[in-house]
Structures are given as C-alpha cells and as structure tokens.
Amino acid sequence: MDKLIMQGGQPLSGTIPISGAKNAALPLMTASLLTSEPLILRHVPHLADITTLAEVLGEHGAELSLHGHGEGGETGRVLSITTPRITNAVAPYELVRKMRASILVLGPLLARHGEAKVSLPGGCAIGTRPVDLHLKALEQLGATITLEGGYIHARADNGLRGAHIRFPAISVGATENLLMAASLAEGETILENAAREPEIADLAACLNAMGADIRGAGSETITVSGTTRLRGADHRVIPDRIETGTYALAAAATGGDVTLTGTRPELIDSLTELMQQAGVAVTVEKDSMRVCRDPDRPMEGVDMMTQPYPGFPTDLQAQFMACMATAQGAAMISETIFENRFMHVPELMRMGANINLHGGTALVRGVKQLTGAPVMATDLRASVSLVIAGLIAKGETEINRVYHLDRGYERIEDKLSACGASIRRERV
C-alpha cells in the first residue's frame, strides 16, 4: 500500500495537461458489449478503475488491446475493445465489488445477449447509491429481474421493447444503462428526468457513431429509436472536467498560476463562477484555462451547494472545501447528492481546519494556516482534497490509503511536481 509525503507552502506554477474523463471512459468501455465489431477509444486515462473494468469486460468475452499513447504523448492511451460474442453473462463479485461502475455492463449484456447476472456493486463508501432506478427502468423495457445470492439476474428472452420511462430521481448511471439497453430495443424509448451530465452526451455521441439513433442527450428528455445491430466506431473520450476543477482549485488554494490544457472549460462553469467570486482570476480559452491568484491576497469565503449538472458537481465538493479552509471569512457548503460525503472533514480538521457539520451542511470558517499531519483517505475525491490541503499546509503531510487516488487521477504526483509541488510516493 502506498502513501504520499508532501511539504506544503509552495504556490503551483506551470502547465498541467488534462487527461480523458474517467466517468466518460467507463460507460464507453461497456458500450463495446453492444457490438461484435471493434470499438476504438482514444484519450483513455491510465487508472485503476479502467483496469478493473477491463477485467470485467474480459469475463464476458471482450478482447482488449492498448496501442500506447495517442498523438502528442500526453493525450492518453488508445484502447481497442472487440467482443465477437458474449461468452459469459456473469459479472463476478470479486471484480464488481471494487467499482460501482461495473453495474453498467447490465444494460448492454441484457440488450445483446438476453441475459445478465451482475453482482450488486461496491465502491466508495460515500453514501447509498441504490440500483433500483436501473432495475425498474429495465423492467419497463421488458426485462425480468430477480435478486438472488447478492446478484442481479436479468433476462429478456424475447428481447427488449421501447417504453416511456420517467426516472423518479436523476441518476447518471441509470441514464447510461438505459441509453445502451434502449439502443438495441425494439421501437422507441423516451427517457424523462434523464441526467444531463457531459458524460451522458459523450456516450450518446459514441453510440450514434455505432449506428444508434439517440436524440436529446444532454437534456432532461432523451429519445432512443432502437435498432437491431450496432457497428464498431472510433471515438475520443472527452477531457475530465473533475480533474480540471481539482487542479484549478489546487492552483487557487496555493496562490499559484497554472494553465490547464486539453480541457473544455465550459464544463465547469459552475466552479469558475464561484472561484471568481472568491477573488481568483480565471482566463478561459477554447481548450485551456489559466487560474491565477495573488498569494498575498486570501480568497473570500463563498457558499456552495452541490446539484446535478449543470449545477456544482458533488465530485468537486471535497476539493472546494479544502480550498475554503484558508479563505477569508466563512463558506457554507451544502451536499445534496450523497448523504455521507463529508468523511474528509475529520481529516481536514486534523490539519487545523475549522469546520462545523450539521446534517448535509458544513460551515467552514477560514483559518490563516493549515498544518501538516498524518491523514487517511476515505474515498476518491476525499483523498484529493487532502492533497490540496497538503499543498497549502505548513510542514509535512502524510496521506495514507492513496489507492483511492489511483482510481481517478492519472500521474497526480508527476503533474503537481512539474508545477513546483513537493510530493512523493512511498511504498508502505
């Protein structure tokens, strides 16, 4: 098990290339199960979650090959996935327990193979994320679903049929599963109250390139006209908006000057607006953004509430809190997506942060200085909030259980070190 050792107090300065989006790459990988032809994905990040899902797909008969880096060296790997036939409908517990996104094989397996047996998922302990929205919607497409021995067993002996589905709550995963399943269903499917995240639109763009007929992705109503067969495609994964926001907040927190390249700044408008309110200078270009703050002028505390896209992403809440820990004044941070996503708070408080919790709200009163301390990561985004705290803390910070970081941040030590951070990895 690895740990990170950091010496804080140095403003970040330089350029950070943004990797492909993990949350886009994972559903795109599962879309490969819908066709017997090769699906080529470019700009795929090198992450533990990508490796885990590759193993899951291999269980179903997928053949995967990497072609090294794409053009320019820093643009991610090229992944080719071909599934000539589904050889096994079971997604086993020992793999699915590692990552909740494994549930996304359910829709494709059911649509193409007529059967799927998928372990109930595991993943980060950041609150209840039930799969009932996936299951009830698939039943509306004609699937028969039973839960037995910790597995979801779904069958569609006569194929799936289009339906008018309204999700009772917004769910990114359920929207993705239903998009893929409906692409091979008979007739038209209408999804209402669908998730609007950019990763949904990216998946729909890839499916359309494979021969699907999907309209309205990125809005709350999506229409899918099913087809009998999908083909292969060549698709580039969108830049990671959460990684972009994370490094933007790291630059702001340290009083640095960092340019983020190969990104889409418009995908984090909700964060950019708050950073500007806090006194951070943000300059946006077509595919890059520069984040700059005078280190002698503290940020102002600003309030934030997480919301489904295009609102402020829950995946940036912990990083924003670390940034506000040394802001001037106070910031009220409200978490409305997950009920247990404040597990980073005790660790930030160990470093001197002044945070009071009340239900789904955290009141952060800015302090002049954080102090380095041994801390422990509890989930992916909590772990990177501790990295931001370590960047601004006085003295040494030791972050344990950083395997969480490897699930979602590609080469984080290299990217931060290139901008002047003192950060190294040690094997425990």
C-alpha positions, -999 to +999 in steps of 0.1 A: +000+000+000+013+034-010+013+068+008+021+103-003+045+126+015+041+163+009+058+195+020+034+224+017+036+261+012+048+264-024+025+281-050+019+260-080+032+274-113+032+259-147+011+238-171-010+207-164-024+186-193-058+172-185-065+135-190-095+118-205-126+117-183-128+085-162-165+090-158-169+091-196-144+063-204-161+037-182-196+037-198-179+040-232-160+008-225-191-011-216-208+000-248-183-023-266-205-052-254-232-040-278-214-049-310-192-077-324-170-051-342-140-032-327-147-001-306-116+022-305-115+047-277-088+074-277-076+096-248-083+069-222-067+076-189-044+052-171-063+045-139-071+016-116-108+018-124-101+015-161-080-017-154-108-031-132-135-026-158-112-041-185-110-072-163-148-073-160-152-070-198-128-098-203-151-120-183-178-115-209-156-123-239-141-089-247-107-088-263-088-057-253-056-042-266-037-010-259-019+010-286+003+031-263-002+068-262-022+089-287-007+118-306+013+142-285+023+117-258+001+133-231-033+126-248-039+093-232-039+057-244-058+042-273-079+012-262-094-012-287-122-035-275-137-063-296-164-087-283-171-112-311-197-129-289-208-128-253-191-159-238-203-154-202-232-133-188-219-132-152-201-102-138-185-117-106-185-102-071-147-102-068-144-077-096-177-057-093-172-051-056-142-029-065-161-004-085-197+007-088-194+015-125-194-023-132-232-021-130-230-005-164-225-040-181-261-048-171-279-029-199-255-040-227-255-076-217-292-078-215-298-060-248-273-081-268-273-114-250-307-115-235-294-123-200-271-108-174-261-118-139-243-090-122-231-088-086-246-060-066-218-033-068-194-019-042-171+011-045-165+042-024-184+044+009-199+079+002-235+070+008-263+049-005-264+047-043-292+022-049-295+004-083-333+002-081-336+030-106-317+009-131-337-022-124-372-007-125-364+011-158-351-021-174-383-039-163-402-013-182-382-023-213-395-059-207-367-074-186-375-099-159-353-092-129-346-112-097-322-107-069-305-139-056-274-145-036-261-109-039-266-109-077-289-091-101-303-118-125-319-101-155-335-119-185-351-107-217-359-139-235-380-121-262-357-091-264-363-056-250-391-033-262-391+005-262-410+023-234-418+057-220-397+059-188-396+087-163-369+084-137-382+093-102-348+108-094-319+119-116-293+091-119-263+093-142-257+055-141-293+046-147-295+070-177-263+055-191-276+019-187-309+027-203-293+045-232-273+014-240-301-011-235-326+010-255-302+013-284-309-024-292-345-025-280-374-028-305-392+005-310-388+039-294-378+047-258-383+080-242-363+088-210-376+117-190-358+133-160-326+120-175-292+130-162-277+159-182-240+154-175-215+158-203-205+122-200-241+113-210-238+133-242-204+118-249-218+082-245-247+091-268-223+106-294-203+073-294-235+052-296-247+073-326-214+067-343-220+030-337-254+033-356-278+041-327-304+068-331-303+090-299-317+125-297-317+150-269-287+137-249-276+165-226-313+175-219-338+161-195-356+142-222-338+117-244-354+098-273-339+065-285-351+047-316-339+011-313-320-008-340-312-045-345-275-041-348-247-017-338-213-015-355-178-005-343-166+031-340-136+053-333-143+078-305-122+102-285-131+105-247-139+140-235-115+158-211-120+151-174-140+181-160-134+169-124-097+167-129-098+201-145-117+215-115-094+198-090-062+213-104-080+247-108-088+246-071-053+235-062-039+265-081-063+288-064-056+274-029-019+277-032-019+312-047-005+299-079-006+305-116-014+273-136-026+268-171-047+237-177-045+224-213-065+200-234-097+206-215-132+220-220-136+249-195-173+254-203-180+221-185-171+236-151-188+270-154-204+265-120-169+263-104-154+291-124-181+314-113-175+306-076-137+310-079-142+344-095-165+354-066-137+343-043-112+366-059-094+341-082-085+352-118-097+327-144-089+332-181-108+308-204-097+298-239-113+273-263-094+243-249-075+257-219-079+278-189-055+298-167-061+300-129-041+327-111-043+342-075-021+367-058-006+346-028-006+378-007-044+382-010-065+354+006-096+342-012-130+352+001-153+326+015-182+318-008-212+295-003-217+264-025-244+238-030-239+206-050-265+199-076-269+177-107-253+191-139-251+219-148-250+227-111-219+224-089-206+188-091-206+167-059-173+153-072-157+187-065-172+194-031-143+180-010-117+199-031-137+231-028-139+227+010-101+222+012-098+255-008-122+273+015-103+261+046-079+291+044-103+316+028-111+349+044-145+347+063-168+317+061-183+294+035-215+274+038-211+241+018-243+221+013-242+185-001-275+175-017-264+144-038-249+119-013-257+118+024-223+106+036-198+127+016-182+146+044-158+119+055-129+142+046-140+167+073-123+150+103-091+146+083-091+183+073-097+192+109-067+172+120-047+197+098-063+227+116-094+234+095-124+250+114-154+231+101-188+225+118-212+199+104-249+199+106-266+172+086-258+179+049-242+213+055-207+222+065-198+257+078-161+263+070-146+293+088-113+301+072-081+299+092-048+316+085-028+284+081-032+246+079-006+224+095+008+192+080-003+159+097-008+122+091-042+118+074-061+089+058-080+090+025-116+075+027-127+078-009-115+091-043-125+128-040-118+130-003-083+118-009-075+146-034-090+172-011-062+161+014-037+166-014-049+202-018-047+207+019-012+193+019-002+217-008-011+247+014-002+233+049+029+243+068+052+213+073+048+177+062+016+159+054+014+121+051-016+108+032-023+071+037-045+048+016-039+067-016-050+037-037-083+057-038-064+084-058-052+059-083-088+052-092-094+086-106-062+107-110-036+099-136+000+106-126-010+132-100+024+134-084+041+140-118+016+167-127+019+185-094+057+181-092+060+197-126+044+228-112+067+230-082+049+209-056+070+188-031+052+155-033+064+119-035+050+084-032+064+059-008+055+022-006+044+013+029 
